[in-house]
């Protein structure tokens, strides 16, 4: 049995949905999804997307 686990994913891969589904089982704890805001601009540049607005939304 594990005491903890880490879910790693890139933006828009469904990791937040996975965390919610795991929490709904009531047997896997209450995982949360976090992201590094400073990485958003790097991903946007790599995928040729427009930069984020100052409020953090795309």
VMD Tcl script that draws the C-alpha trace (Angstrom):
set ca {
  {0.00 0.00 0.00}
  {1.19 3.53 -0.79}
  {1.10 6.49 1.58}
  {1.11 9.07 -1.23}
  {1.14 9.45 -4.99}
  {1.96 12.11 -7.55}
  {0.07 12.70 -10.78}
  {2.12 14.50 -13.40}
  {0.74 15.88 -16.64}
  {1.09 18.71 -19.06}
  {-1.58 21.41 -19.40}
  {-4.94 20.31 -20.82}
  {-4.34 16.55 -20.38}
  {-7.20 15.85 -17.98}
  {-5.16 15.68 -14.78}
  {-7.66 17.88 -12.89}
  {-10.49 15.59 -13.97}
  {-8.45 12.59 -12.84}
  {-7.90 14.20 -9.43}
  {-11.64 14.84 -9.07}
  {-12.50 11.28 -10.08}
  {-10.00 9.86 -7.60}
  {-11.39 12.06 -4.83}
  {-14.92 10.89 -5.68}
  {-13.95 7.29 -4.92}
  {-13.44 8.29 -1.27}
  {-10.67 5.70 -1.06}
  {-7.76 7.50 -2.72}
  {-7.59 10.64 -0.61}
  {-8.27 14.11 -1.92}
  {-5.66 14.90 -4.59}
  {-5.34 18.42 -5.90}
  {-4.16 19.79 -9.21}
  {-1.47 22.45 -9.24}
  {0.35 24.15 -12.05}
  {3.27 26.48 -12.30}
  {1.98 29.80 -13.64}
  {5.50 30.70 -14.83}
  {5.42 27.72 -17.23}
  {2.31 28.94 -19.07}
  {4.21 31.44 -21.20}
  {6.82 28.83 -22.12}
  {4.12 26.38 -23.26}
  {2.37 29.12 -25.24}
  {5.61 30.02 -27.00}
  {6.46 26.39 -27.77}
  {2.99 25.73 -29.22}
  {2.83 29.08 -31.06}
  {-0.13 30.30 -29.01}
  {-0.86 33.92 -28.08}
  {0.56 34.97 -24.71}
  {-1.72 34.98 -21.66}
  {-3.52 38.12 -20.59}
  {-2.36 39.90 -17.41}
  {-5.21 38.28 -15.44}
  {-3.74 34.86 -16.22}
  {-6.44 33.76 -18.65}
  {-5.58 32.75 -22.20}
}
mol new
graphics top color blue
foreach p $ca { graphics top sphere $p radius 0.5 }
foreach p [lrange $ca 0 end-1] q [lrange $ca 1 end] { graphics top cylinder $p $q radius 0.2 }
display resetview
